[in-house]
C-alpha cells in the first residue's frame, strides 16, 4: 500500500480507501453483514487505513456495522463520516444543515460508531435553506468540542467551498470522479490543489461499470443501477464497448481494468485517495493492486485516445 498526506491535515492516508455506501444496503439491494465484516477486515489486512461512511448509508446501518468491527483498531483508522441528509421513520429523506441537526447528528454518529471522535466530518450535500455561516459555526463547534478533528465537503462546487472558507474551517473535499464522469477535473481538482485541500474521490469505478463485470442485456435488481442512465439502453452498450477497449489496454500491462481505472484516478495532481466500495473481501485484493501502478505520460495519452475515439 502507498500512503499520502491528506492536504494540510498532516494525516497519512492510504491511496486506496474503503467506501461503505453499499454496506448500508437499501439502494444497493440486500447486504450480508457477515460478508461485509470480512471485507472490512480484508481491507485492514491489505494496509487500507481510511474508511469513509455517512449517517444516511442504510439509515445508520453502515456506521453501526463499523462500530461493531473497529474495536481496539479505531486508533489506527482514519474515520470519515458525513452529515446533511436527514430521514424520518417512513424513510423520507431531506436536506438539513441546521445547527440543531448537526449537533444531534454528530452525537448519533459517534454513538453508532462507538467512538468519541471522527477524524473527518463532511457536509454531504449543500442545503440552500440554511445560511453558510450558520452551518460553519455549528461544524466549528464540533471541532472545538473534540468530537471532530477535520472538516470537509462532498458534492460542493468551488464557489460554495470558497464561500464557506470565509466563515469556517475546510480541510477535505470529496467529489465523484472516474473515466466516464470527469466534471471534477474542470473546477474542483484545480481549486483543491491550489488550496492544498485533501481530495477523497468517490465512485472511481462508476458504480462498478469500470470493473469489467457487466455484459450487454444484463438486468439489475438494485434501484441505484436500474435507474442510472449509464446502465440503460444504448448508453450502457456504448459504455461496455469502452470498458472492453480499456480492458485490452490493461491486460497488455498485466493489470485489470479496475486497476487501470483506479491508477488513472491516482495520476491526478491533488488526488489523495480513491474510495472503493466493496461488499466482498475479494474486491479489495484486486483494487489494492492499483496502488503501485503509476501511469506514465505516454500511458495516460493512450487511455485518453481510447476515450476520445470511443466518443465519450
Buried (B, 14 or more C-beta within 10 A) or exposed (E): EBBBEBBEBEBEBBBBBBBBBBBBBBBBBEBEBEBBBBBBBBBBEBBBBBBBBBBBBBBBBBBBBBBEBBEEEBEEBBBBBBBBBBBEEEEEEEBBBBBEBBBBBBEEBBBBBBBEBBBBBBBBBBBEEBEBEBBBBBBBBBBEEEBBBBBBBBBBBBEBBEBBBEBBBBBBBBBBBBBBBBEBEEBBBBBBBEBEBBBBBBBBBBBBBBBBEBEEEEEBEBEBBEEBEBBEEEEBEBBBEBBEBBBEBBEEEEBBBBBBBBBBBBBBEBBBBBBBBBBEBEBBEBBBBBBEBEBEEEBBEEBEEBBEEBEE
